[in-house]
Amino acid sequence: MPAPTSRSMSTTPPRDLPSPNTSLPTPVASPPHLPPLPRRSSYPAPSKLVFNF
């Protein structure tokens, strides 16, 4: 149950907001701070860090 909540909180920050906006025009440029490949692996990692904080 806490899993979805942590994801929602992570999606609240501007990290996800600019992601979809940039994903529309350029899916590759979407993650400027995080590469496209490691972006998937990094997604869950920062999520836990933000939730712990």
C-alpha positions in Angstrom: 0.0 0.0 0.0 2.8 2.5 0.8 4.4 1.7 -2.6 1.7 3.6 -4.6 1.8 6.5 -2.2 5.6 6.9 -2.5 5.2 6.8 -6.3 2.5 9.5 -6.2 4.7 11.7 -4.0 7.6 11.2 -6.4 5.3 12.2 -9.3 4.2 15.3 -7.5 7.6 17.0 -7.8 8.6 18.9 -11.0 10.7 16.0 -11.9 7.8 14.2 -13.5 6.0 17.4 -14.6 8.6 18.4 -17.1 9.2 14.8 -18.0 5.9 14.2 -19.8 6.0 17.7 -21.4 9.5 17.1 -22.9 8.6 13.5 -23.6 5.9 14.6 -26.2 8.3 16.6 -28.4 11.5 14.6 -27.7 11.3 11.3 -25.8 15.1 11.0 -25.8 15.6 14.6 -24.5 12.9 14.0 -21.9 15.4 13.0 -19.3 18.1 15.8 -19.4 19.4 15.1 -16.0 19.0 11.3 -16.4 19.9 9.2 -19.5 17.1 7.3 -21.2 18.4 3.8 -20.5 19.4 4.2 -16.8 16.4 6.5 -16.4 14.2 3.4 -15.7 16.6 2.0 -13.1 17.1 5.4 -11.6 13.4 6.0 -11.3 12.8 3.6 -8.4 16.2 4.5 -6.8 15.4 8.3 -6.4 11.8 7.5 -5.4 13.0 5.7 -2.3 15.5 8.4 -1.5 12.8 11.1 -1.8 10.4 9.1 0.3 13.0 8.5 3.0 13.8 12.2 3.1 
